[in-house]
């Protein structure tokens, strides 16, 4: 085995930091500070769940019950790494500061707290048994309390009924029963489930005009009476036997009946409105706007003190202003409330969201006033600074090999001008000028490698009606000229422009760009011409033309109601370019990609994230100038901080072809991509306000071409060769979370590389080296990635 020093050093550092403390026991890896001398103190707490419960339910109860230890019986330890030299050099990973003195009298409160929580979860026959374990460690008299919890059988809800003494409310409840959180015969009698059901009903009523109705106006009553006891017997012994049997039956099969009713307030001394007001439907009345509201003033002062303000009126809509910064028509378009209709909570929330999404206002507030059976709304909008200029400096890297040969390090200086309220319509103009360079420290290449200059101009129209779909959303016009020059390789000039629309419906975001116009011009320089001779396929990849296309994407995020710790993310996107319909210089292609992500929060600080991605593009143009692949700026790439992290950026593929590995120009582009990723994420420590985390990850996938090319054997997708073509990488890393942004350092090793000739591409431990030279140039078997944010 041949191992060079630098990669091994990085690898060992990351592995040691991530895992060195994971195998240490709590007893030996906890540093105790300010403990009472010669007095027993609480050192550790354990909870053991026993009974016929599922593993997930046991884990949930054990996690939740931690919060119900009495403070005087709980050892509040924190994660903090360090070395102690008090008795002997010891690495510790936990810190326990000022632990409480052990007092057996406090155990009763903890038992009461835990049984109370278990009752709220439907476990009405639970038992809690505590055990005290004592030990002495370096003169410390430590006490570990172990609570063994036997929850027993969970009480099940037999049935749910509604007895709401209001015809409209009763009808709405009965007609929506299919959406109930309670499944008779299956759902446990738990407080959080009953609360969710009451919240569902309140949300339903507030969408149907019941503006004042809240959770306080509804009550859920539980009836656990055994119906057989209602059959009264004159024989006292028979009646006693029935009672005994009913009690035993309840223990073996506990159940209850839930009835949802109106809560009648018997004490109206401090109640401003009668009960009937809370169960009345209200309609939308007048709507007032204050688009120049001073954030420093009290809302009631702004509403009632209108002396000196001008006023614009249109029907039931009124705008008060002084400088006339906005048009009343613009505010009316953003408001989804309609006078005369019943109040709808969802419609109102959309109005608030519409205002909050507009950068023209720094703060959005509102007030309401009830008049008979109508509600008047007052929207207080505090304007943001209308124009500003910002300066920023960016850093970037175009390869995944951290501090290794061939790395290009870039820096860019940006100037951004923003106008948040054009034409008094809250339309936004943003213009960003960026100039940057990329350089290398490799002595074999000139220091300055790349120059980039671009200008991006965006004009955004809020509350725009999307054509065809007739949906309210945002329209955007973009114009981006760009110039980039790679030293002695190429010069690229481009102009990208188009009109795009974005709108949202519930938890689905739609984006549509029509038309999308892209114009490219390329000058090839000597080094790229030399690469063309080594790899003729690159010539068609770097042919430039123009693109007229339409793009679309659909993004959906789903969080299951029953499992809020799970987040599902779906994305479908595509692009179609008609090509030669316009001119022979236009590309003709279709492109489709789909992505799925799932994140499961297992416990505090521990989560599992998975991702699946597939992309497919097809060039249907018959123009020999463009070859048979997608234009290179539309093709898929693999490798880098966010994809196949054991490979550098654009350094994986195509398939099992080795043409790029034997070329001086090693960047790869493909018409198809398949990739799967998985990460187990966990916290390590908190240093100040910085959270340090880590992850174990695995990536699998590759890129291919769709059409076969004799010059690139093994580059086209073939299902029979998939097992050979797939690449697999494993690794770990560190994540530094600064709240506003996250810096990530990942180390990946190529477990299976399709470019390896031996062992069918799999890593051989016996012959492992950090670099392979089988193709005449050094190729790393690892990559250290520097990234911003999570990879997916």
C-alpha positions in Angstrom: 0.0 0.0 0.0 1.4 3.4 -1.0 0.1 6.4 0.8 1.3 9.9 0.5 1.3 12.2 3.5 -1.0 15.0 2.7 -4.2 13.1 1.7 -3.7 10.7 4.6 -3.4 13.7 7.0 -6.6 15.2 5.8 -8.4 11.9 5.9 -7.3 11.1 9.5 -8.1 14.5 10.8 -11.7 14.4 9.5 -12.3 10.8 10.7 -10.8 11.5 14.1 -12.8 14.6 14.7 -16.0 13.0 13.5 -15.8 9.6 15.2 -13.1 9.6 17.9 -15.6 10.4 20.6 -18.5 8.3 19.4 -17.2 5.1 21.0 -16.4 6.6 24.4 -18.8 5.7 27.3 -20.6 8.4 29.2 -18.9 7.4 32.4 -15.4 7.9 31.1 -15.9 10.7 28.6 -17.8 13.2 30.8 -15.9 16.1 32.5 -17.7 17.1 35.7 -17.3 20.7 36.9 -18.3 22.3 40.3 -19.7 19.0 41.8 -20.5 18.8 45.5 -17.6 17.4 47.6 -18.3 14.1 49.5 -22.0 14.3 48.6 -23.9 12.1 46.1 -24.9 14.1 43.0 -26.9 13.3 39.9 -24.5 12.1 37.2 -26.7 10.4 34.6 -30.3 9.6 33.8 -31.6 6.7 31.8 -35.1 5.7 30.6 -36.0 2.1 29.7 -39.3 1.5 28.0 -40.8 -2.0 28.4 -43.9 -3.5 27.0 -45.5 -4.7 23.8 -44.8 -1.6 21.8 -43.2 -0.9 18.4 -39.6 0.1 18.3 -40.5 3.6 17.0 -43.1 4.1 19.7 -40.6 3.1 22.4 -38.0 5.6 20.9 -40.6 8.3 20.8 -41.7 7.8 24.4 -38.1 7.6 25.6 -37.1 10.8 23.8 -40.2 12.7 25.1 -40.0 11.5 28.7 -36.5 13.1 29.0 -38.3 16.5 29.3 -40.2 15.3 32.4 -37.4 14.7 34.8 -37.6 17.0 37.7 -34.9 19.6 37.5 -33.5 18.5 40.9 -33.0 14.9 39.5 -31.7 15.6 36.1 -28.0 15.8 35.0 -27.9 18.5 32.3 -24.8 17.6 30.3 -23.7 19.3 27.1 -21.5 18.2 24.2 -18.1 19.8 24.4 -14.8 18.2 23.4 -11.5 18.7 25.2 -8.7 17.1 27.2 -8.5 16.9 31.0 -5.2 16.6 32.9 -6.5 16.7 36.5 -5.9 13.0 37.2 -4.6 11.6 34.0 -4.7 12.8 30.4 -8.3 12.1 29.4 -10.2 13.0 26.2 -13.8 14.0 27.1 -16.8 14.6 24.8 -19.4 15.7 27.4 -19.4 18.4 30.1 -21.5 18.3 33.2 -21.5 21.6 35.1 -22.8 22.1 38.7 -24.8 18.8 38.9 -27.7 18.7 41.4 -27.4 17.0 44.8 -29.2 13.7 45.0 -32.3 13.8 47.2 -34.6 10.8 47.2 -37.6 12.9 48.2 -37.6 14.5 44.7 -38.2 11.2 42.9 -42.0 11.3 43.6 -42.4 14.5 41.4 -40.6 12.9 38.5 -42.8 9.9 38.6 -45.9 12.2 38.7 -44.6 14.2 35.7 -44.0 11.1 33.6 -47.3 9.4 34.4 -49.1 12.6 33.6 -47.4 12.8 30.2 -48.2 9.1 29.5 -51.8 9.8 30.3 -51.8 12.6 27.8 -50.6 10.0 25.2 -53.4 7.6 26.0 -51.5 5.3 28.5 -53.8 5.5 31.5 -52.5 2.3 33.2 -48.7 3.0 33.1 -46.2 2.2 35.8 -42.8 3.9 36.5 -40.2 2.1 38.6 -36.9 3.9 39.4 -33.6 2.4 40.3 -30.6 4.2 41.9 -27.1 3.2 40.8 -24.2 4.6 42.8 -20.5 4.7 41.8 -17.3 6.5 42.8 -15.0 8.0 40.2 -12.0 10.1 41.1 -13.5 11.0 44.5 -16.9 11.9 42.8 -19.9 10.2 44.4 -22.0 9.7 41.3 -25.6 8.7 41.1 -27.3 7.3 38.0 -31.1 7.1 38.1 -32.7 4.5 35.8 -36.5 4.8 35.2 -38.1 1.7 33.9 -41.4 2.7 32.3 -44.2 0.1 31.6 -46.8 2.2 29.7 -49.4 -0.7 29.4 -52.0 -0.7 26.7 -52.9 2.6 25.0 -56.5 3.8 25.2 -58.1 3.7 21.7 -60.8 6.0 20.5 -63.8 3.9 19.6 -65.8 6.6 17.8 -66.0 10.3 17.2 -69.2 12.3 17.0 -70.1 16.0 16.7 -72.8 17.6 18.9 -72.4 21.2 18.0 -75.5 23.2 18.8 -75.3 25.3 15.7 -76.8 24.0 12.4 -74.1 25.4 10.1 -71.2 24.3 12.3 -72.8 20.8 12.7 -73.2 20.5 8.9 -69.6 21.5 8.2 -68.2 19.1 10.8 -70.3 16.2 9.5 -69.5 16.8 5.9 -65.7 17.0 6.6 -65.5 13.9 8.7 -63.5 12.1 6.1 -60.6 14.5 6.8 -60.6 13.8 10.6 -57.4 13.1 12.3 -59.2 10.4 14.3 -59.7 6.9 12.9 -62.2 5.1 15.1 -60.8 1.8 16.4 -57.2 2.8 15.6 -56.4 6.3 16.9 -55.0 6.5 20.4 -56.7 8.7 23.0 -53.8 11.3 23.0 -54.1 15.0 23.9 -52.0 16.1 20.9 -54.3 14.1 18.5 -57.4 15.6 20.0 -55.8 19.0 19.8 -55.0 18.5 16.1 -58.6 17.5 15.5 -60.0 20.6 17.2 -57.5 22.7 15.3 -58.7 21.1 12.0 -62.3 22.1 12.8 -61.3 25.6 13.8 -59.4 26.1 10.5 -62.4 24.7 8.6 -64.8 27.1 10.3 -62.5 30.1 9.8 -62.4 29.3 6.1 -66.2 29.5 6.1 -66.7 32.9 7.6 -66.5 32.3 11.4 -63.9 34.9 12.0 -64.0 35.0 15.8 -64.2 31.3 16.5 -61.1 29.9 18.1 -60.0 26.7 20.0 -61.5 28.2 23.2 -65.0 27.9 21.7 -64.8 24.1 21.2 -64.4 21.3 23.6 -63.8 17.5 23.2 -65.5 15.4 25.8 -64.3 11.8 26.5 -66.7 9.1 27.6 -65.1 5.9 29.0 -68.3 4.5 30.5 -68.9 0.8 29.7 -72.4 0.6 28.2 -73.1 -2.7 29.9 -73.2 -1.0 33.2 -76.3 0.9 32.1 -78.3 -2.3 32.3 -79.1 -2.0 36.1 -79.5 -5.2 38.0 -81.5 -5.6 41.3 -79.0 -8.2 42.4 -76.1 -6.3 44.1 -73.7 -9.2 43.7 -74.5 -9.4 39.9 -74.0 -5.6 39.6 -70.6 -5.8 41.5 -69.5 -8.6 39.2 -70.4 -6.5 36.2 -68.4 -3.6 37.6 -65.4 -5.9 38.2 -65.6 -7.3 34.7 -65.9 -3.8 33.2 -62.8 -2.6 35.0 -60.8 -5.7 33.9 -62.1 -5.2 30.3 -60.9 -1.6 30.4 -57.5 -2.6 31.5 -57.2 -5.2 28.7 -58.9 -3.1 26.0 -59.1 0.5 27.1 -61.3 2.6 24.8 -63.3 5.9 24.8 -65.8 7.9 22.9 -65.0 11.5 21.8 -67.7 14.1 21.4 -66.9 17.6 20.0 -69.2 20.3 21.3 -69.5 24.0 21.7 -68.0 25.5 24.8 -70.6 27.6 26.6 -69.1 30.4 28.6 -71.1 30.6 31.8 -69.1 33.5 33.3 -69.5 36.6 31.0 -68.2 39.1 33.5 -65.0 39.9 31.6 -66.3 38.9 28.1 -66.5 41.7 25.7 -68.8 39.9 23.2 -71.7 37.5 23.7 -71.3 33.8 22.9 -73.5 34.2 19.8 -70.8 36.5 18.2 -68.2 33.7 18.2 -70.6 31.4 16.3 -71.6 33.9 13.6 -70.5 34.1 10.0 -68.9 37.4 8.9 -68.5 39.0 5.5 -65.7 41.2 4.2 -66.5 44.9 4.6 -64.4 47.9 3.7 -60.6 47.6 3.1 -58.3 50.5 4.0 -54.6 50.8 2.9 -51.8 52.8 4.5 -48.9 52.2 2.1 -46.7 54.9 3.7 -47.2 53.9 7.3 -44.4 55.0 9.7 -43.1 51.9 11.4 -42.2 54.0 14.5 -45.9 54.9 15.1 -48.5 52.9 17.0 -51.0 51.2 14.6 -54.1 52.8 16.3 -52.5 56.2 15.8 -52.0 55.6 12.1 -55.5 54.4 11.6 -57.4 57.1 13.5 -55.2 60.1 12.8 -55.8 60.8 9.0 -55.6 64.5 9.2 -53.4 65.9 6.5 -53.5 62.7 4.5 -54.8 62.4 1.0 -57.3 59.7 0.0 -58.0 57.6 -3.1 -61.2 55.5 -3.2 -62.5 52.8 -5.4 -65.7 51.2 -4.2 -65.0 49.6 -0.8 -61.3 50.2 -1.1 -59.6 53.3 0.3 -55.9 54.3 0.3 -54.5 57.0 2.6 -51.2 58.6 1.6 -49.0 61.6 1.7 -46.4 61.3 -1.0 -48.4 59.1 -3.4 -45.6 56.4 -3.6 -48.0 53.7 -4.7 -51.2 53.3 -6.8 -54.4 52.1 -5.3 -54.9 49.8 -8.2 -51.7 48.0 -7.4 -52.7 47.4 -3.8 -56.1 46.1 -4.9 -54.5 43.5 -7.2 -52.3 42.2 -4.4 -55.3 41.8 -2.0 -57.3 38.6 -2.5 -60.1 39.6 -0.2 -63.4 40.5 -1.9 -66.0 42.7 -0.4 -69.4 41.0 0.3 -67.9 37.4 0.5 -67.7 35.4 3.7 -64.3 35.7 5.5 -61.9 33.0 4.5 -58.7 32.5 6.6 -56.7 31.0 3.6 -57.7 33.9 1.3 -56.7 36.5 4.0 -53.3 34.7 4.5 -52.6 34.9 0.8 -53.1 38.6 0.9 -50.7 39.0 3.8 -48.2 36.7 1.9 -48.6 38.8 -1.2 -47.7 42.0 0.6 -44.8 40.3 2.5 -43.2 39.0 -0.7 -43.0 42.5 -2.2 -39.6 44.1 -1.4 -41.2 47.5 -1.6 -42.3 47.2 2.0 -40.1 46.6 5.0 -43.0 45.6 7.3 -46.6 44.5 6.9 -49.2 44.8 9.6 -53.0 44.8 9.8 -55.9 45.6 12.1 -59.6 44.6 11.9 -62.9 46.2 13.0 -66.2 44.4 13.3 -69.4 46.2 12.1 -72.5 44.1 12.7 -71.9 41.0 10.5 -69.0 42.6 8.5 -65.2 43.0 9.1 -63.3 46.0 8.0 -59.6 45.5 7.3 -56.8 48.0 7.7 -53.4 47.2 6.1 -50.4 49.1 7.4 -47.5 48.9 5.0 -44.2 50.5 6.0 -42.1 51.2 2.8 -38.5 50.0 2.5 -35.7 52.1 1.2 -36.7 52.5 -2.5 -33.1 52.4 -4.0 -29.8 51.1 -2.9 -26.4 50.0 -4.2 -24.5 47.1 -2.7 -20.9 45.8 -3.2 -19.8 42.2 -2.6 -16.8 40.0 -3.1 -17.2 36.3 -3.9 -14.8 33.3 -3.9 -15.2 30.2 -6.0 -13.5 27.0 -7.2 -14.1 25.1 -10.4 -12.7 21.8 -9.2 -13.4 19.5 -6.2 -9.7 18.8 -5.3 -9.0 21.0 -2.3 -5.5 22.5 -2.4 -4.4 20.1 -5.0 -2.8 20.3 -8.5 -5.0 21.8 -11.2 -7.3 23.8 -8.8 -8.6 27.1 -10.1 -9.4 29.6 -7.4 -11.6 32.5 -8.3 -12.6 35.8 -7.0 -15.2 38.2 -8.2 -16.2 41.8 -7.4 -20.0 42.6 -7.7 -21.9 45.8 -7.8 -25.7 45.6 -7.5 -28.2 48.4 -8.0 -31.8 47.8 -6.8 -35.0 49.9 -7.2 -37.9 48.4 -5.3 -40.8 50.6 -6.5 -40.9 51.5 -10.1 -43.9 53.3 -11.7 -45.6 53.4 -8.3 -46.5 49.7 -8.9 -44.0 48.0 -6.5 -42.2 46.7 -9.6 -38.5 45.9 -9.0 -35.4 46.5 -11.0 -32.1 44.7 -10.2 -28.9 45.2 -12.1 -25.7 43.3 -11.1 -22.3 43.9 -12.7 -19.7 41.2 -11.9 -16.1 41.0 -12.9 -13.9 38.1 -11.8 -10.7 36.1 -12.4 -9.6 32.6 -11.8 -6.0 31.7 -11.0 -3.8 28.7 -10.2 -0.7 28.0 -8.1 0.3 25.2 -10.4 3.8 26.1 -11.8 3.0 24.3 -15.0 0.4 26.9 -16.0 0.2 30.7 -16.1 -1.0 32.2 -12.8 -4.0 34.0 -14.4 -6.3 31.4 -16.0 -9.8 32.8 -16.5 -11.4 36.2 -16.8 -15.2 36.6 -16.5 -17.5 39.6 -16.9 -21.2 39.6 -16.8 -24.2 42.0 -16.4 -27.5 40.7 -15.1 -30.6 42.9 -15.4 -33.9 41.7 -14.0 -37.3 43.5 -14.0 -40.0 41.9 -11.8 -43.7 42.5 -12.1 -45.5 41.4 -8.9 -49.1 40.1 -8.8 -49.1 39.3 -12.5 -51.8 37.2 -14.2 -50.0 34.3 -15.9 -51.4 33.8 -19.4 -53.2 30.5 -20.3 -53.1 29.3 -16.7 -55.0 32.4 -15.4 -53.1 32.4 -12.1 -51.8 35.3 -10.0 -48.0 35.2 -9.8 -44.8 37.0 -10.6 -43.5 37.9 -14.0 -39.8 38.5 -14.7 -37.8 39.8 -17.6 -34.1 38.9 -17.5 -31.2 40.1 -19.7 -27.7 38.7 -19.2 -24.8 39.4 -21.4 -21.6 37.5 -20.4 -18.0 37.3 -21.5 -15.5 34.7 -20.3 -12.0 33.8 -21.5 -10.0 30.7 -20.4 -6.3 31.3 -20.9 -5.2 29.8 -24.2 -8.4 27.6 -24.4 -11.4 29.6 -25.5 -13.4 32.8 -25.4 -17.1 32.7 -25.0 -19.6 35.5 -25.5 -23.2 35.0 -24.7 -26.5 36.8 -24.3 -29.4 35.2 -22.4 -32.8 36.8 -22.1 -36.4 35.7 -21.6 -39.7 36.2 -19.9 -40.6 33.9 -17.0 -43.6 33.4 -14.7 -43.8 32.0 -11.3 -46.9 31.1 -9.3 -47.9 29.0 -6.3 -50.9 26.9 -5.5 -50.9 25.4 -2.0 -47.6 23.6 -1.6 -46.7 23.5 -5.3 -44.6 26.1 -7.1 -44.8 26.5 -10.8 -42.3 28.2 -13.1 -42.6 28.8 -16.8 -40.2 30.6 -19.1 -41.4 31.5 -22.5 -39.6 32.5 -24.6 -36.0 31.6 -23.5 -33.5 33.1 -25.8 -29.7 32.2 -25.7 -27.1 33.4 -28.2 -23.5 32.1 -28.0 -20.2 32.8 -29.8 -17.0 30.8 -29.2 -13.4 31.4 -30.3 -11.2 28.3 -29.9 -7.6 28.9 -28.8 -4.4 26.7 -29.3 -4.8 24.5 -26.2 -8.4 23.6 -27.0 -7.5 22.9 -30.7 -4.8 20.5 -29.4 -7.5 18.8 -27.2 -9.7 18.5 -30.3 -6.9 16.5 -32.0 -6.6 14.1 -29.0 -10.4 13.9 -28.5 -12.3 14.7 -31.7 -15.6 14.3 -29.9 -15.0 17.6 -28.0 -15.3 19.5 -31.3 -19.0 18.8 -31.6 -19.5 19.5 -27.9 -18.0 23.0 -28.2 -19.9 24.0 -31.4 -22.0 27.0 -30.5 -25.3 28.3 -31.9 -28.4 29.8 -30.6 -31.3 28.6 -28.5 -35.0 29.5 -28.7 -36.8 27.4 -26.2 -39.5 27.2 -23.4 -38.6 26.0 -19.9 -40.9 24.7 -17.1 -40.5 23.3 -13.6 -42.9 22.1 -10.9 -41.7 21.9 -7.3 -43.8 20.3 -4.6 -42.9 20.0 -0.9 -44.9 17.6 1.3 -44.8 17.2 5.1 -47.1 14.4 6.2 -49.5 15.4 8.9 -49.0 12.2 10.9 -45.2 12.4 10.6 -44.1 16.0 10.7 -40.4 14.9 11.1 -40.4 13.9 7.4 -40.0 16.3 4.5 -40.5 15.1 0.9 -39.4 17.3 -2.0 -40.3 16.7 -5.7 -39.1 18.6 -8.7 -39.9 18.0 -12.4 -38.3 20.3 -15.0 -37.9 20.4 -18.7 -36.9 22.4 -21.8 -37.9 22.2 -25.4 -36.1 23.9 -28.3 -37.7 23.7 -31.8 -34.4 24.2 -33.4 -34.3 24.5 -37.2 -37.8 25.8 -37.4 -36.2 29.2 -36.9 -32.8 28.8 -38.6 -30.1 26.3 -39.2 -28.0 28.0 -36.5 -30.5 27.1 -33.8 -30.2 24.0 -31.7 -33.1 21.5 -31.7 -33.4 19.4 -28.5 -35.6 18.3 -25.6 -34.5 17.9 -22.0 -36.2 16.5 -19.0 -35.1 16.0 -15.4 -36.7 14.8 -12.2 -35.5 14.9 -8.6 -36.7 13.5 -5.3 -35.4 14.4 -1.8 -36.4 13.1 1.6 -35.3 14.1 5.0 -36.1 12.2 8.1 -35.4 13.8 11.5 -34.6 10.8 13.7 -33.8 12.7 16.9 -32.4 16.0 18.0 -29.4 16.6 15.8 -29.6 13.3 13.9 -31.3 13.0 10.5 -31.2 10.9 7.4 -31.3 12.6 3.9 -31.7 10.8 0.6 -31.8 12.1 -3.0 -32.5 10.6 -6.3 -31.9 12.4 -9.6 -32.4 11.5 -13.3 -31.9 13.7 -16.3 -32.4 13.0 -20.0 -31.7 15.1 -23.1 -32.1 14.4 -26.8 -30.7 16.3 -29.8 -33.2 15.8 -32.7 -31.5 18.2 -35.0 -30.0 16.8 -38.2 -27.5 19.6 -38.6 -24.0 18.0 -38.8 -22.6 21.2 -37.3 -24.1 20.5 -33.9 -23.3 16.8 -33.9 -25.6 14.3 -32.1 -25.4 15.6 -28.5 -26.9 18.4 -26.5 -25.0 21.7 -26.6 -22.3 21.5 -23.9 -23.9 24.3 -21.9 -27.1 22.2 -21.6 -25.5 18.9 -20.9 -25.3 17.2 -17.5 -22.1 17.0 -15.4 -21.1 15.0 -12.3 -18.6 15.4 -9.5 -18.0 18.4 -7.3 -19.3 19.6 -3.9 -22.9 18.7 -4.6 -22.7 15.6 -6.9 -20.6 12.5 -6.7 -18.2 14.0 -4.1 -15.4 11.5 -4.5 -14.8 13.1 -8.0 -13.7 16.6 -8.9 -16.2 18.9 -10.7 -16.9 17.6 -14.2 -14.4 14.7 -13.7 -16.8 11.7 -13.8 -17.9 9.9 -17.0 -18.9 9.3 -19.6 -20.1 5.8 -18.6 -17.0 3.6 -18.6 -15.2 5.5 -21.4 -11.6 6.4 -20.7 -11.2 8.8 -23.6 -11.4 11.9 -21.3 -9.0 10.2 -18.8 -6.3 10.1 -21.5 -6.8 13.6 -22.7 -5.3 16.9 -21.5 -8.8 18.4 -21.5 -10.6 16.2 -18.9 -13.9 18.0 -18.5 -16.9 15.7 -19.3 -20.5 16.5 -20.4 -23.3 14.0 -21.1 -26.9 13.8 -22.4 -28.1 11.6 -19.5 -27.5 11.4 -15.8 -28.6 9.0 -13.0 -27.6 9.7 -9.4 -28.5 8.6 -5.9 -27.2 10.1 -2.7 -27.6 9.3 1.0 -26.4 11.1 4.1 -26.6 10.4 7.8 -26.2 13.8 9.4 -25.4 14.4 13.1 -24.1 17.1 15.5 -20.7 17.1 17.0 -20.4 20.2 19.1 -21.2 23.8 19.5 -18.4 26.3 19.8 -19.8 29.7 20.7 -22.6 30.3 18.2 -21.2 28.0 15.6 -22.7 24.5 15.4 -20.3 21.8 14.2 -21.8 18.8 12.5 -20.7 15.9 10.4 -22.1 13.3 8.1 -21.5 9.9 6.6 -22.4 9.9 2.9 -22.6 7.6 -0.1 -23.0 8.7 -3.7 -23.8 6.5 -6.8 -24.3 7.4 -10.4 -22.7 8.6 -13.7 -23.4 10.5 -16.9 -23.8 9.0 -20.4 -24.6 10.0 -24.0 -27.8 8.8 -25.6 -26.5 8.3 -29.1 -23.6 6.0 -29.9 -20.3 7.5 -31.1 -17.5 5.2 -32.4 -14.9 7.8 -31.2 -16.2 7.3 -27.6 -16.6 3.6 -26.9 -18.5 2.9 -23.6 -19.8 6.4 -23.4 -23.4 5.7 -24.4 -26.0 4.4 -22.0 -26.6 0.6 -22.2 -28.7 -1.1 -19.5 -26.7 -4.3 -19.9 -23.6 -2.4 -18.9 -25.1 -0.4 -16.1 -23.4 -2.3 -13.3 -20.0 -1.7 -14.9 -20.7 2.0 -15.6 -22.1 3.1 -12.2 -19.7 4.9 -10.0 -19.8 4.7 -6.1 -18.2 7.0 -3.6 -18.1 7.0 0.2 -17.0 9.6 2.6 -17.5 11.8 5.6 -17.0 15.5 6.4 -17.5 18.5 8.7 -20.2 21.2 8.5 -19.8 24.6 10.2 -23.2 26.2 10.7 -23.0 30.0 11.3 -26.8 30.3 11.2 -26.8 32.6 8.2 -24.7 30.3 6.1 -23.1 26.9 6.3 -19.5 25.9 5.2 -19.0 22.3 4.3 -15.8 20.2 4.0 -16.3 16.7 2.6 -13.8 13.9 2.0 -14.8 11.3 -0.5 -13.1 8.1 -1.7 -13.8 6.3 -5.0 -15.1 3.0 -3.9 -16.0 2.0 -7.5 -14.6 4.0 -10.5 -15.7 2.9 -14.0 -12.4 4.2 -15.3 -10.4 1.6 -13.3 -9.2 -1.2 -15.4 -8.6 -3.8 -12.7 -11.1 -5.5 -10.3 -14.1 -4.3 -12.4 -13.6 -0.8 -11.1 -13.8 -1.7 -7.4 -11.3 -0.3 -4.9 -8.6 -2.8 -4.0 -7.3 -2.5 -0.4 -4.2 -4.5 -1.1 -3.2 -2.4 -4.1 -4.7 0.9 -2.9 -2.9 4.2 -3.8 -4.1 7.7 -3.3 -3.3 8.5 -7.0 -3.4 6.3 -10.1 -1.1 6.9 -13.1 -2.3 4.1 -15.4 -3.3 6.7 -18.1 -0.1 8.6 -18.0 -1.5 11.5 -15.9 -2.1 11.4 -12.1 -5.7 10.8 -11.2 -6.8 11.1 -7.6 -8.7 8.3 -5.9 -10.1 10.8 -3.5 -11.5 14.3 -3.4 -11.8 16.9 -0.7 -14.7 19.2 -1.4 -15.3 22.7 -0.1 -19.0 23.7 -0.4 -21.4 26.3 0.8 -24.7 25.0 2.2 -25.9 21.4 2.3 -25.4 19.3 -0.8 -29.1 18.5 -1.1 
